[in-house]
Amino acid sequence: MSNEEKRKRIIAGVTVAGVILIVILFAVVIYQIIDICVLKARRDRLQQEYAYILSEIDEGNGWLENYELNEDVILYKLALQNGYRPKD
């Protein structure tokens, strides 16, 4: 083999290796972009769930306060619903 053929083979090999490296790096970048989008969507969904749970807690606190204020009335109504009959 002549020096010219060796040089052409080396250049071809380096070119193929460079193209393969670029394709691999491009695939990694695409994967990272997709992963970031998925994580952002998950973060948004978790924030919405968190806000929903906080609103449910706030609503529940109002119910609990109402229950504590009217506990006797509520228990009496539940007793009547379950068959309790007051003495005349």
C-alpha positions in Angstrom: 0.0 0.0 0.0 1.2 3.4 -0.8 1.3 6.3 1.5 -1.6 7.9 -0.4 -3.9 4.9 0.2 -3.0 4.8 3.9 -3.7 8.5 4.2 -7.1 8.1 2.5 -8.0 5.2 4.8 -7.0 7.2 7.9 -9.1 10.1 6.7 -12.1 7.9 6.0 -11.7 6.2 9.4 -11.5 9.5 11.2 -14.5 10.8 9.3 -16.6 7.7 10.1 -15.6 8.0 13.8 -16.5 11.7 13.8 -19.9 11.1 12.2 -20.6 8.3 14.7 -19.6 10.5 17.6 -21.9 13.3 16.3 -24.8 10.9 15.9 -24.3 9.6 19.5 -24.1 13.1 20.9 -27.2 14.1 19.0 -29.1 11.1 20.4 -28.0 12.0 23.9 -29.1 15.6 23.5 -32.5 14.5 22.2 -32.9 12.0 25.1 -32.1 14.8 27.6 -34.6 17.2 26.0 -37.3 14.5 26.2 -36.4 13.8 29.8 -36.6 17.4 30.7 -40.0 17.8 29.1 -41.3 14.7 31.0 -39.9 16.0 34.3 -41.5 19.4 33.7 -44.9 17.8 33.0 -44.5 15.7 36.2 -43.5 18.7 38.2 -46.6 20.6 37.0 -48.9 17.7 37.7 -47.5 17.4 41.2 -47.9 21.1 41.8 -51.5 20.9 40.8 -52.1 17.9 43.1 -50.4 19.8 45.9 -52.6 22.8 45.4 -55.7 20.5 45.3 -54.7 18.8 48.5 -54.2 22.1 50.2 -57.6 23.3 49.1 -59.1 20.0 50.4 -57.4 20.5 53.7 -58.8 24.1 53.9 -62.3 22.8 53.1 -61.9 20.0 55.6 -60.8 22.4 58.4 -64.1 24.3 57.9 -66.0 21.1 58.2 -64.2 20.1 61.3 -64.8 23.5 62.9 -68.5 23.3 62.0 -68.6 19.8 63.4 -67.0 20.9 66.7 -69.4 23.8 67.1 -72.5 21.7 66.3 -71.3 18.3 67.6 -74.4 17.6 69.7 -76.8 18.5 66.9 -74.9 16.3 64.4 -74.7 13.4 66.7 -78.5 13.7 67.5 -79.3 13.7 63.8 -77.1 10.7 63.2 -78.7 8.8 66.1 -82.2 9.5 64.6 -81.0 8.3 61.2 -79.8 5.1 62.8 -83.0 4.2 64.5 -82.7 6.1 67.9 -86.1 7.3 69.2 -86.1 9.8 72.0 -88.2 9.2 75.1 -91.4 11.2 75.3 
